[in-house]
């Protein structure tokens, strides 16, 4: 059956291998003649909001400090809540973040799909929900009207995957990446618990991030092979889809 575009979402705990799987999936799609686009999102950290922050700093003369080392201790948690102690400032930040996500998930991706593009998201709505729960535990963001609109209008993924690893491994990998900010073990454990609960609720395919990257990639590529969008030439698309399905599953 003909499809207009597709959305594949990769979610999961920090350092579980989402970016690696995104790159492998993008390479596989390109090798079969598709022209996918990729998108990384995190509430409050989109390119648009970053540009606004830079403009505000330029107008106020505030410079963001340069950090070239790893913090010896984890930051205060909930970290984002600690940085936004003023209620008005927090409300403005959350409103801007939710509106930005609504634009990206509800409009921008929908336009790409309508144009027949394949969109691969590194982090999606599930990751935002977990971030909000961890960073703003008392604000009940999921009950807000804007968040309910976000859930309602976000494009539903054609295939969604959640990569999980133990909290201890997530912490070890994060420290190995020399990140300035890193989360304590109890926060990482909370994140994994939330990811498990929400991914099961949403019916996502849960993948063990401790498996070799190649094995995980084959599982993902096998799942998306049969739901790739139609090309401009139906007969060519059927041939390509059959060939892709055989190639992606041959090594399993």
N, C-alpha and C positions, 0 to 999 in steps of 0.2 A: 504494500500500500504506500502511496506517495506521502512523504512527510515534508514539512517546511522547516528545515533546520532541526537542531537538537541541542539539548543542554545536558552536560554530564558534570556532576558535582562531586568533588573530593573533599571530605571533611575528616576531622580526627584530632586527637590530642597533639600537642606541640611535639615536633621532632619525630613524628611517626612515619614520615616519608611522603607526605602529600605532594610536596614540590617535585620530588623525584618521580613519582607516578604521573604527575601532570606532564612532565617533560617527556617521559616514555610514551604516554598516550598521544601527545601532540606529534611526536616523531612517527608513530605508527599510522596516525591519520594522514599525515602529509605524504608518507611513502605510498599510500593508496589513492593519492590524487585529490584528497580533500584540502581545504584551506581553512583550518580551524583558527579560532581566536581564543585567547586565554585571558582570564581575569582573576586578580587576587584582591580579596576584600577583607576588611576588618573594621568594625564599627569605630568611626572617628578617625580613620587613617587612610581614607581614599585620597587620590591625587587632588580632587577638587577641594576637600577640606584642608589638605596640607598647604595648598596654594593660598587659601584664605588665612591660615595661621601665619604663613610667611609675610603676607601683606600687612596683617595686624602688627606683627613684630616690627616690620619696617616703619610703620606709622608711629608706633609708640617708642621705638628705639630700643626695644628689648631684644637681646641676642640669646639664642639658644646655646647653652654651654656645650662644648665639644667633649665627648667622652671617648677616650682611647684605651680604656682598660676595663677589666671585669670587676663589678662590685663585689667586695668581700662578703657582704651580707645581702640577703634578699630584701627587696623594698617592703614598705608597709603594705599590708593587705587587709581589706581590698585596696589595691594600689590606686586604681583610677578614682575610687571614692575618696581616698586620702588626698589626692591631688585636686579634687573638686569639692572641697568642704563647704563652700558657699552654696546654699540651696539654689539661688538664682543662676549662678554660674553653671551648676550641675544640670539644672533644667534646660538651659540654653544649649549646653553641650549635647545632652541626650536628644533634644529635639532636632538639632542639626544632624546628628549621627543617624537618627531614624529616617529623616527626610532624605538624606543622601542615599541610604540603603534602599529606600522605596524607589528612588529614581533609578538606581543601578539594577535592582532585581526586578522591578515591576515595569520599567520602561526601556532602559538601554538593552537589556538582554532580550526583551520581547521584540524589539526592532531587529536585532541581529537574527533571531530565529525567523522572523517574517521574511527576511531577505535570504533565507536558506543557509545561514551560516551555522557551523557547529561551534558551540561555546563550551569551553572546559574551564570550570571554576575551581580555583585553589582556595578553598574555604567558601562556605555558603551560609544559608540561613541557620542551619544547625549550629555552626561555630559561633555565630552572633548570639544565639540564645544562651549558649554556655558562657560566653564572655560576659554577657549582662548578668547572669546569675552569680558568677564569681566576683565580678567587680562592683556590683550594686545589689547586694543580697537583700537589702531592706526596701528597695525602691519599687519592687513589683512591676518591673518594666513590661513584662509580658501581658499585664492586665491593661496597659495603656491603649488608648484608641489608636495612636500612631502605629504601635506594634501590631495590633490586630489588623490594621489596614495592610501592614507590611506582609503579614502571613497570608492575607487574602489575595493580594495582588502580585506577590512574587511568582515568577514563572516556576512551574512544577518541573523538576528535573526528569528527563527521560530515563536516567539511571543515576543513582546516588550511592556513594560508597563512604564508609566510615572506617578509618584506620586507627587501631588501638594498640598501644604498648603499655607495659607496666609503668607506674608513676616513677619508680626508681630509674628505669631506663630513660624516660623522658628528661628527668633531671640531669642524668649523666651526659646525655647528648647535648642538652642546652648549655651546660658548663663547657663542654668540648667545643662549642661554636663561639666561645668567648663573648657571649652577650653581656652587656653591662647590667641589664635588669634580668633577674632570674627568679622564678617562683619557688617557694619552699615546698617540701614534699607533701605537706597536708593539702596545699592548694591544688597541686597536680593530681592528688588522689581524688579530690572533689571533682575536678574536671573530668577525670575518667569515669567516675560514677554517673555524672550528668550525661556524658556522651553515650554511655551504655544504655541508660534509661530512655533518652530521647531517640536514639537511633532505632531501638526496638519499637518504640511507639510509632515512629514514622515509617517503619517497614524498610529501612535501608539495609543494604548488604554490608555486613560487618566483616572486616578483614584483619587478620593477625599481622600487625606491623613488624613482628619479629621474624617473619618468613623472609627468605631472600627476595630482593626487589624484583628479580626476573619472574619468580613464581607469582607474586602479587600482580605484576603487570599482565601476565597471561590471563589471570582470572578476570581482571578488569576488561581487557580487550575482548575476551570471549563474551562477556556480558553485553558489551556495546555493539558487537558485530551485527546483530540482527535488528538493531533499531537505528542504524545510520540513515540519514535522510536521503531521499531520492535525488538523483542528479538530473540535469536537463535532458539527458538521453535515457529513457526508461530501460531500454535493452542493455545499454552499456552499464547502467547502474546495477542491474540484476547480475550481470557477469562479474562485476567488481565486488559486489556484496558476497556472492558465493565464494569467490576466490579468497576474500578477506576472512570469511568465516572459517574456511578450511585451513588457511595459513595460521590464524590466531589460535586454533584449537589443536593443531597437529602435534605440538610439543607437549600437550597435557597428557 
